Amino acid sequence: MLVDKQINDWKEITEHSTKIRDELNEIEKMLDDVNDSNASLSKLRAQVDVLRHIKEKLRSAKNDVDTIQQNVVANCSTGKSHPDWPLVIRKYEALDVLSQDELHNKET
């Protein structure tokens, strides 16, 4: 039974990692699109709006990450060694920093 629980936990981590990674990939594409645009005043305002939307999406992703971390990864003896999980965390952190920097640059 313990092995079955670990297999189910591992599967749950994999499924959630994939879902969160897909969301982060979408956010990354949105950030790339903002960076590719020319910066007239109206476009700059639109970019700031998009960056604020990205921040909201990142907050949602952070909630998902925290929930999975607390409820699954921390309770699964092999959860912390799951190969996808550290990559998801690093990608989230990198996108969060990048979006903050971009928003700061566009607002100043």
C-alpha positions, 0 to 999 in steps of 0.5 A: 500500500505504501508503494501505491501511495508513493506512485499516486503522489508521484503521478500527482506531482507530475500532473501538477508540474505539467499543468503549472509548467504549461501556464508558465510557458504561456506567461513566458510567451506573453513576456516575450511578446511585450518585449518585442513591441515598439514603445509609443505611449499608447503601446507602452500603456498597453504593455504595462497592462499586459505586465500587470495581467502577467503578475496576476497570472504569476500570483495564481501560479504561485498559489498552485505551486505553494498548494502542491508543495505543501499538500503533495511534495512535502508529504511524499517521501520521494516528492522532493526528488521529482525531476520536474518539480525543481524546474517548475520552481526555478522557472516560476522564480525566473519569470517572477523576477523578469516580470517585476523588472519589466514592469518597473522598467515600463513604469519608469 
